[in-house]
Amino acid sequence: MHTLLPLALLLLFLCPAPNAWGQKNAVVKKVAKTITKRAPYAAKTRAAAAAKKLPSVLAQTDAAARKAALANQAERSVFILEGSDTEFLSTGFVIAEEFDGKTYLWGVTASHLIDMYDDTPLMMFRINNHPVSFTPVTILKGHKDGADIALLLLPQQATQKVKPMSVSPFLPKTGQTSFSVGYALGKFTKADKRKILEANPFRLVTSFELQHMPRRGYCGSPLLNASNEVIGVHCGSNLLKQADPAWRTDLKRHGVQVPDISLAVPISRAYDLLAAYRSHTQQGILMKAFNIPVGTLLPHQHILQVAVFKNKYLQQSINGGPYIDPSHLERFLKTEGADGLLITVYDPGTPAEGCRIIDYIVNLATKEVKQLPRNASAARSVPFRAKKTR
């Protein structure tokens, strides 16, 4: 008679675990009912107790399986970026590109990391407990203040060793929970429960990623959703104890409280770089204000300021930062009775050209947009004057 209990529980563990808790509980109840019909009282008591604990056991099993899957993924997909002239170690990961009937593997990291190396860095993997390194064939870069993403093309022989990570085609939603994996001081580290505080095509803002832990080298790590799909590239953090930049002051004025935060670049920006590389045409984010198309924010550009004007005077402005949504430039501004918006974009240009400023003037009545580029040192030539509002 006592053989029924171990056999029943063995069957439980051999059955595939359903994903939804409701399904798991249904399986538990069904098996417990079967045991109840066949087993005497003592066995029934033990069976009921075991069935009660089963959901937590299954949860532990799921967690262990997920941890093993992540470890395997890290071994084949996440790498350490290493240069010959520096001790600085940083993180990157692999994604796939389908182009012209072929599959290409690209290493992804943060653009500001590439700027730290004088020579071409190596992508260091540890596969089957053996070091494996690759030298990138091509490097594509955004700008550290814009699309802080760099792409490193892996040689064809790398396809036999490394595997790309799955990429989500969707921008995450505010309030969702994410996590990241990468190398902090050369040690593989997982940062759990990174709540999405802001999600727009320019930046993902999350809760602080590694509280009370070493963080050096963690930039370039993949930010993932609950399905283990990449949604962004970790590019840094901004602590509350640090000096407040202008955008923090602006948000405070608008009642937005900002704690310690971490930042990521949406993974879609990596594909902007790839599209530009393949098509030889610039790709970027379509900026909009009140659904009026304003212009294209390219991977090397970033927004300096958005302001509202009325009767030829600037009424209010907010400085650029990770909470500025290029798709909704009117956010945080009081626009009742306003004539238009002024969007100021910084373009670092090339060493030969030098940096420049682009002013976009949006007429809210006619929905017309004027684009006024100028040298970064030149005065603004817009038909209205500043008005002190703070």
C-alpha positions as CSV (number, residue, x, y, z in Angstrom):
1,M,0.0,0.0,0.0
2,H,2.8,2.4,0.8
3,T,4.2,2.0,-2.7
4,L,1.4,4.0,-4.1
5,L,2.7,7.3,-2.6
6,P,6.2,7.3,-4.1
7,L,4.9,6.1,-7.4
8,A,2.3,8.8,-7.6
9,L,4.8,11.5,-6.7
10,L,7.3,10.1,-9.2
11,L,4.6,10.4,-11.9
12,L,4.1,14.0,-10.9
13,F,7.8,14.9,-11.4
14,L,8.0,13.0,-14.7
15,C,5.1,14.9,-16.1
16,P,6.0,18.2,-17.8
17,A,5.4,21.2,-15.6
18,P,2.7,23.5,-17.0
19,N,3.6,27.2,-17.2
20,A,0.5,28.7,-15.5
21,W,0.1,28.2,-11.7
22,G,-3.6,27.4,-12.2
23,Q,-2.6,24.4,-14.5
24,K,-0.1,23.2,-11.9
25,N,-2.6,23.3,-9.1
26,A,-5.1,21.5,-11.3
27,V,-2.6,18.7,-11.8
28,V,-1.8,18.6,-8.1
29,K,-5.5,18.3,-7.2
30,K,-6.2,15.6,-9.8
31,V,-3.3,13.4,-8.6
32,A,-4.2,14.0,-4.9
33,K,-7.7,12.9,-5.7
34,T,-6.5,9.7,-7.3
35,I,-4.3,8.9,-4.3
36,T,-7.2,9.6,-2.0
37,K,-9.4,6.9,-3.7
38,R,-6.7,4.2,-3.5
39,A,-4.7,4.8,-0.4
40,P,-5.5,4.2,3.3
41,Y,-5.8,7.1,5.8
42,A,-2.0,7.4,6.8
43,A,-1.0,7.4,3.1
44,K,-3.7,10.0,2.3
45,T,-2.4,12.3,5.0
46,R,1.2,12.1,3.7
47,A,0.0,12.5,0.1
48,A,-2.0,15.6,0.9
49,A,1.0,17.1,2.7
50,A,3.3,16.3,-0.2
51,A,0.8,17.6,-2.8
52,K,0.6,20.9,-0.8
53,K,4.4,21.4,-1.1
54,L,4.5,20.4,-4.8
55,P,4.0,23.9,-6.2
56,S,7.0,25.3,-4.3
57,V,9.1,22.3,-5.4
58,L,8.1,22.8,-9.0
59,A,8.9,26.5,-8.6
60,Q,12.4,25.6,-7.4
61,T,12.8,23.2,-10.3
62,D,11.7,25.9,-12.8
63,A,14.2,28.4,-11.2
64,A,17.0,25.8,-11.4
65,A,16.2,25.1,-15.0
66,R,16.1,28.7,-15.8
67,K,19.3,29.3,-14.0
68,A,21.0,26.5,-16.0
69,A,19.6,27.9,-19.2
70,L,20.9,31.3,-18.4
71,A,24.3,29.9,-17.5
72,N,24.4,28.0,-20.8
73,Q,23.3,31.2,-22.6
74,A,26.0,33.2,-20.9
75,E,28.7,30.7,-21.9
76,R,27.7,30.8,-25.6
77,S,26.3,34.4,-25.9
78,V,27.8,36.8,-23.3
79,F,31.4,37.8,-23.6
80,I,34.0,39.9,-21.9
81,L,35.5,42.8,-23.9
82,E,39.2,43.0,-23.4
83,G,41.9,45.3,-24.8
84,S,45.7,44.7,-24.8
85,D,46.4,48.2,-23.4
86,T,44.0,48.3,-20.5
87,E,42.9,46.3,-17.4
88,F,39.3,47.5,-17.9
89,L,36.9,44.6,-18.6
90,S,33.4,45.1,-19.9
91,T,30.5,43.1,-21.1
92,G,28.9,42.3,-24.5
93,F,26.5,39.7,-26.0
94,V,25.7,38.2,-29.4
95,I,22.7,38.8,-31.6
96,A,22.0,37.5,-35.2
97,E,21.3,39.5,-38.3
98,E,19.7,38.0,-41.4
99,F,20.9,39.8,-44.5
100,D,20.9,38.8,-48.2
101,G,20.1,35.1,-47.4
102,K,22.9,34.8,-44.9
103,T,23.2,34.9,-41.1
104,Y,25.7,37.2,-39.5
105,L,26.6,37.3,-35.8
106,W,27.3,40.6,-34.1
107,G,28.6,41.3,-30.7
108,V,26.7,44.1,-28.9
109,T,28.1,46.4,-26.2
110,A,27.9,50.0,-25.1
111,S,29.5,52.6,-27.5
112,H,31.3,54.5,-24.7
113,L,33.2,51.3,-23.9
114,I,34.7,51.0,-27.4
115,D,36.0,54.6,-27.0
116,M,38.2,53.4,-24.0
117,Y,40.3,51.1,-26.1
118,D,43.2,52.4,-28.2
119,D,43.3,49.2,-30.3
120,T,40.6,46.8,-31.4
121,P,39.3,44.9,-28.4
122,L,38.9,41.1,-28.2
123,M,35.6,39.3,-27.5
124,M,36.5,36.7,-24.9
125,F,34.2,33.7,-24.3
126,R,34.7,30.8,-22.0
127,I,33.1,27.7,-23.7
128,N,33.3,24.3,-22.2
129,N,35.6,25.8,-19.6
130,H,38.1,26.9,-22.2
131,P,38.8,30.5,-23.3
132,V,37.8,31.3,-26.8
133,S,38.5,34.8,-28.3
134,F,37.5,36.5,-31.5
135,T,38.7,39.7,-33.1
136,P,35.8,41.8,-34.7
137,V,35.9,42.2,-38.4
138,T,33.9,45.5,-38.4
139,I,32.9,47.9,-35.6
140,L,29.8,50.1,-35.9
141,K,29.1,52.8,-33.3
142,G,26.4,55.1,-32.1
143,H,27.3,58.0,-29.8
144,K,27.5,57.7,-26.0
145,D,24.9,60.5,-25.5
146,G,22.7,59.2,-28.3
147,A,22.4,55.5,-29.2
148,D,25.0,54.3,-26.8
149,I,25.5,51.0,-28.7
150,A,28.4,49.5,-30.6
151,L,28.2,46.4,-32.9
152,L,31.2,44.1,-33.5
153,L,30.9,41.8,-36.5
154,L,32.2,38.3,-35.6
155,P,34.2,36.2,-38.1
156,Q,32.3,33.4,-39.9
157,Q,34.0,30.7,-37.9
158,A,32.4,32.0,-34.7
159,T,29.1,30.5,-35.8
160,Q,30.5,27.1,-34.8
161,K,31.2,28.2,-31.3
162,V,28.8,31.0,-30.1
163,K,25.0,31.4,-30.2
164,P,22.9,34.6,-30.6
165,M,20.5,35.6,-27.9
166,S,16.7,35.9,-28.7
167,V,15.6,39.5,-29.3
168,S,12.2,40.9,-28.5
169,P,10.6,42.9,-31.3
170,F,8.6,45.0,-28.8
171,L,9.5,48.0,-26.6
172,P,8.8,47.0,-23.0
173,K,6.0,48.7,-21.1
174,T,6.4,50.8,-18.0
175,G,5.9,48.8,-14.8
176,Q,7.2,45.5,-16.3
177,T,10.0,43.7,-14.5
178,S,13.3,42.9,-16.4
179,F,16.7,41.5,-15.4
180,S,20.2,41.6,-16.8
181,V,23.3,39.3,-16.9
182,G,26.9,40.4,-17.4
183,Y,30.4,40.5,-15.9
184,A,31.0,42.8,-12.9
185,L,34.7,42.9,-12.1
186,G,35.0,39.8,-14.4
187,K,32.5,37.8,-12.4
188,F,29.2,36.7,-14.1
189,T,26.4,38.5,-12.3
190,K,22.6,38.5,-12.6
191,A,20.7,41.6,-11.6
192,D,17.1,40.7,-10.8
193,K,13.8,42.7,-10.5
194,R,14.8,45.7,-12.6
195,K,11.5,47.5,-12.8
196,I,10.9,49.5,-16.0
197,L,10.3,53.1,-14.9
198,E,10.3,54.6,-18.4
199,A,10.3,53.0,-21.8
200,N,10.7,55.1,-25.0
201,P,12.6,54.6,-28.2
202,F,15.6,56.6,-26.9
203,R,16.1,55.1,-23.4
204,L,14.9,52.5,-21.0
205,V,15.0,53.7,-17.4
206,T,15.0,50.9,-14.7
207,S,15.4,50.6,-11.0
208,F,19.0,50.5,-9.9
209,E,20.6,47.3,-11.1
210,L,23.2,46.1,-8.6
211,Q,22.6,47.5,-5.1
212,H,25.6,46.9,-2.8
213,M,27.5,44.9,-5.4
214,P,30.6,45.6,-7.6
215,R,29.4,47.1,-10.9
216,R,32.6,47.9,-12.8
217,G,32.4,46.2,-16.2
218,Y,28.7,45.6,-16.2
219,C,28.0,48.2,-19.0
220,G,27.2,46.4,-22.3
221,S,25.2,43.7,-20.5
222,P,21.9,42.6,-22.1
223,L,18.7,43.7,-20.4
224,L,16.1,40.9,-20.8
225,N,12.3,40.4,-20.3
226,A,10.6,37.5,-18.6
227,S,10.9,35.4,-21.8
228,N,14.7,35.7,-21.7
229,E,14.6,38.0,-24.8
230,V,16.9,41.0,-25.1
231,I,15.1,44.3,-24.8
232,G,18.0,46.6,-24.2
233,V,21.7,47.2,-23.7
234,H,22.8,48.4,-20.2
235,C,24.7,51.6,-20.5
236,G,25.1,53.0,-17.0
237,S,23.4,54.3,-13.8
238,N,22.6,57.6,-12.2
239,L,22.6,57.7,-8.4
240,L,20.4,60.1,-6.4
241,K,23.5,61.0,-4.3
242,Q,25.3,62.3,-7.4
243,A,24.9,65.9,-8.4
244,D,21.5,66.4,-10.0
245,P,21.8,67.1,-13.7
246,A,19.4,69.5,-15.3
247,W,16.8,66.9,-16.3
248,R,16.4,65.8,-12.7
249,T,15.7,69.4,-11.7
250,D,13.1,69.6,-14.5
251,L,11.4,66.4,-13.5
252,K,11.3,67.5,-9.8
253,R,9.5,70.7,-10.9
254,H,6.9,68.5,-12.7
255,G,6.4,66.2,-9.7
256,V,8.4,63.2,-11.0
257,Q,10.4,61.7,-8.1
258,V,13.6,60.0,-9.4
259,P,15.4,57.4,-7.2
260,D,18.7,55.7,-8.0
261,I,18.2,54.5,-11.5
262,S,19.9,52.5,-14.2
263,L,19.8,53.1,-18.0
264,A,19.6,51.0,-21.1
265,V,19.4,51.6,-24.8
266,P,16.5,49.8,-26.5
267,I,17.8,46.9,-28.6
268,S,16.0,48.4,-31.7
269,R,18.7,51.0,-31.9
270,A,21.2,48.2,-32.8
271,Y,19.1,47.4,-35.8
272,D,19.1,51.1,-36.8
273,L,22.9,50.9,-37.0
274,L,22.7,47.7,-39.0
275,A,20.1,49.1,-41.4
276,A,22.2,52.1,-41.9
277,Y,25.3,50.0,-42.5
278,R,23.6,47.8,-45.1
279,S,21.6,50.4,-46.9
280,H,24.2,53.3,-46.7
281,T,21.3,55.6,-45.6
282,Q,20.9,57.0,-42.1
283,Q,18.3,55.4,-39.9
284,G,16.9,56.7,-36.6
285,I,13.9,57.6,-34.4
286,L,11.1,59.6,-35.9
287,M,10.5,62.5,-33.5
288,K,6.9,63.6,-33.0
289,A,5.1,66.3,-31.1
290,F,1.3,66.0,-30.8
291,N,1.7,63.4,-33.5
292,I,3.2,65.9,-35.8
293,P,6.4,64.5,-37.5
294,V,9.3,66.7,-36.5
295,G,12.4,65.1,-37.9
296,T,14.7,62.0,-37.5
297,L,16.9,61.6,-34.4
298,L,20.0,59.7,-35.7
299,P,22.1,57.3,-33.6
300,H,24.8,59.9,-33.0
301,Q,22.4,62.7,-32.0
302,H,20.6,63.6,-28.8
303,I,18.0,66.1,-27.6
304,L,19.3,69.0,-25.6
305,Q,16.1,70.8,-24.8
306,V,12.4,71.0,-25.6
307,A,10.7,74.3,-25.1
308,V,7.2,75.8,-25.6
309,F,6.7,79.4,-26.8
310,K,3.7,81.8,-26.9
311,N,3.5,85.3,-28.3
312,K,7.1,85.3,-29.4
313,Y,8.4,84.4,-25.9
314,L,9.7,81.1,-24.5
315,Q,7.3,80.1,-21.7
316,Q,8.8,76.9,-20.4
317,S,11.5,74.3,-21.2
318,I,12.8,70.9,-20.1
319,N,16.3,69.7,-20.6
320,G,17.0,66.5,-22.6
321,G,17.5,63.3,-20.6
322,P,16.4,59.6,-20.5
323,Y,12.8,60.6,-19.7
324,I,12.5,62.7,-22.9
325,D,10.4,60.6,-25.3
326,P,11.2,61.5,-28.9
327,S,7.8,60.2,-30.0
328,H,6.0,62.5,-27.5
329,L,8.0,65.7,-27.3
330,E,5.2,67.6,-25.7
331,R,5.5,65.6,-22.4
332,F,6.1,67.6,-19.2
333,L,5.2,70.9,-20.9
334,K,2.2,73.1,-20.3
335,T,1.0,73.8,-23.9
336,E,-2.4,75.4,-23.4
337,G,-2.6,78.4,-25.7
338,A,0.9,77.8,-27.0
339,D,2.0,78.8,-30.5
340,G,4.6,76.2,-30.9
341,L,7.5,74.1,-29.7
342,L,11.3,74.4,-30.1
343,I,13.3,71.2,-30.1
344,T,17.1,71.6,-29.9
345,V,19.2,68.6,-31.1
346,Y,22.9,68.2,-30.7
347,D,24.9,66.6,-33.5
348,P,28.6,65.9,-32.8
349,G,29.3,65.5,-36.5
350,T,32.6,64.3,-37.8
351,P,36.1,65.6,-36.8
352,A,36.3,67.4,-40.1
353,E,32.8,68.9,-39.9
354,G,32.7,69.7,-36.2
355,C,29.6,69.7,-34.0
356,R,26.4,71.5,-34.8
357,I,23.0,72.3,-33.3
358,I,19.7,71.7,-35.1
359,D,16.7,73.8,-34.0
360,Y,13.3,72.4,-35.0
361,I,10.4,74.9,-34.7
362,V,6.9,73.3,-34.7
363,N,4.0,75.6,-35.4
364,L,1.1,74.1,-33.6
365,A,-1.5,76.0,-35.6
366,T,-0.3,75.1,-39.1
367,K,1.6,71.9,-38.1
368,E,4.5,73.1,-40.1
369,V,8.1,72.3,-39.0
370,K,11.2,74.4,-39.7
371,Q,14.6,72.9,-39.4
372,L,17.4,75.4,-38.6
373,P,20.9,73.9,-38.4
374,R,23.8,76.1,-37.1
375,N,27.3,75.8,-35.9
376,A,27.5,74.8,-32.2
377,S,29.1,78.2,-31.4
378,A,26.7,80.3,-33.4
379,A,23.8,82.1,-31.8
380,R,20.2,80.8,-32.2
381,S,18.3,82.5,-35.0
382,V,14.7,81.9,-34.0
383,P,12.0,84.6,-34.1
384,F,11.3,84.8,-30.3
385,R,13.0,85.7,-27.1
386,A,13.8,83.9,-23.8
387,K,11.6,84.6,-20.8
388,K,12.7,83.7,-17.3
389,T,10.3,81.1,-16.0
390,R,12.1,79.6,-13.0
